[in-house]
Amino acid sequence: MIDLLYHRRSTRKFLDKPVEVDKVKQLITAGLLAPSSKNNRPWEFLIVDEPEKLKVLSYSRHYGSSFLANTPLAIIVLGSPEKSDVWVEDCSLASLLIQLEAESMGLGSCWVQIRSRSHDEELSASEYLRRHFDIPADKEVLSIIGVGYKEQERRPRTEQDLVWDKVRRNSYDSKMKF
């Protein structure tokens, strides 16, 4: 697992190659297997693979979503606040598992934050997506995960990339030594 974490990097450039249906199912299976508070499983996933709809996704935010126009697959991660007061955390766990599963299959992925972000000065990114994808009012949009075959491989992280100064032991005043 640690090796997978060292290799997973955000990917925004993908080959012009669709993600096979069995791989899409495997990605969604990873999300559905995520842990959740009280086993409420407040997530839902909207799979987008039509080029016109991917282009619509690419305009969801002023900055950070344009790469979705050239992504072969996107997964909109939805949550149900009425099911759980920690739907954001639960849906984030499911999203992370989808991204790790993508990496394990040789696919790249990148998270696009939607919750609490703007589409423009008048419309939230969530409301923009709600209008274009018929998302019901009782669902909240957490994020979009772009997925595809990587155009190029990025260098994996190394031990030197780890910031051990952020680790404490028993008290904030005491740094952990390994």
N, C-alpha and C positions, 0 to 999 in steps of 0.2 A: 504494500500500500504506500509506503514512504516513497518508493521509486516513482510511483504514479503521480504523487503530489509534486515531486521535484520536476517532472516532465510537463504537467498540465500548465499551460500558459494560455492567455486569452488569444483567440484567433479571430481576425476580422477579414481575412482574405482567403477565399475558398476556390477550389477547382469547380469548373462548370460540370458537375457530376451529381446526379441526384443521390440522396441517401436511400438505400434500399428499405422496403417496407419492414422486413424482419429486423433491421437495425433500429428503425423508428420504434417498433414494438419493444425492443430491448431497452431503449432509452426511457420510454414511458414506464416500463416495468420497474426500472430503477427508481423513478420518482414515486410510483405507487407503493413501493416497499419502504419508503422513508418513515422514520419514527415520527410520532406526533403526540402532542399533549392529550392524555386520556384516550388515545387511539381515535380521536375525532376525525382525522384525515380531512382537513378542510380544503384541500387543494383540488383543482381541476386543471386540465391541460387542453389547450386549443392548438392543434397542429396546423401549421400554415406551410404549404409547399407550392402554391400556384404563383407564378412570377408576378402577376398583376397585384395580388394581395401582399406579396413580399415587398413590392414597391410601396404600397400603402403603409406598411409597417415602418419602412425606412424614413417616413416623414413624421413618425409619432412624437419625436422630440426635436427640439431645435438643434441639439448637439448630441452626438453619440449613437445615433440609430441609423445613419445613412448607409452603413455597410450592409444592412439587412436587404437592400435591393439586390445584392449579388450573392445572397446566401441561399443555398438550395433548400434549407429547412429552417423553420423558426417554431419555437414552442412558446406560446403565451401562457404564463403561469398565473392562474386565477386563484383567489381565496374566498372563503365564505366566513366573514366576520361573525355571523350569527351562530356558527358552529363552534367557534373558538375565539377567545380573547387573545390568543397567541398565534393567530393565523399567519402573521408575517413571519414569525420564527419557523413555524411548521412548513410553510411554503418555501422558505429559504433553504431548509434542510433538503426538501425534495428537489429543489433546483440544483443544489450542489451535487447531489447524487446523480442527477442526469448529466451534469458536466463531467463528473469523474467517470461515469460509464462511457461517455463519448470518448474521452481520452483512452480508456482501456480498449476501445475498438479501433483506435487509430484515427478518430475523428477529432476535429477542433471545435471549440465552442467559445461563445462570448456572451456574458450577461449584459442586458440593457435594463437599467433601473427605470421603472415606469411610475411606481407609487411615489407620490409627493413631487413629481416632476411636471413641467409645463410643456405643452405642445406649442403654444404661442401665448401672447399676453391675455387672451380671453378664454382659452380652453386648456384644461389639464391634459396630460398625455393619456391618462386613464379614460377621460371622457371622449377624446379623439378615437381611441380604440373601441370603446363601447359603441360609438356611432357606426364605425366601419365594419365591425364584426358581430353585431347583434348580441353583445354581452349583456346579460340581464342585470338589472339594478341591484340585486342582492349579492352580486359578485364584485370583488375588487381585483384590480390588475396589479400584481406585484412586479412582474418583469417579463422580458422576452429573452429567450435563449436562442441565439443564432447557432446553427450546427451545420457542419459539412466537412468535406475532405480538405485538409489543409493545403493551401497553395505552396507554403514552405514551412519547414520545421524551425521553430525558434530554439535557441539554446536552452537546455534545462537549467533550473536554478542549481546552485551549488551550496555547500556548507558555508561559504563566505557570504552568501546572500541572507543568511539567517541572522536576525537581530536579537541576540541572546540578552542584551541589556533590558529587554522588555519582560524578562522572567524574574519573578520574585518568589521568596520562600517564607512562609509563615507570617511575614510582615512586609509591608511595602518598603520598609527601610533596608531589607535584607535581600540582596540579589542571589539568585540561584546559581550555583557553580556546578558544572558537569565535568 
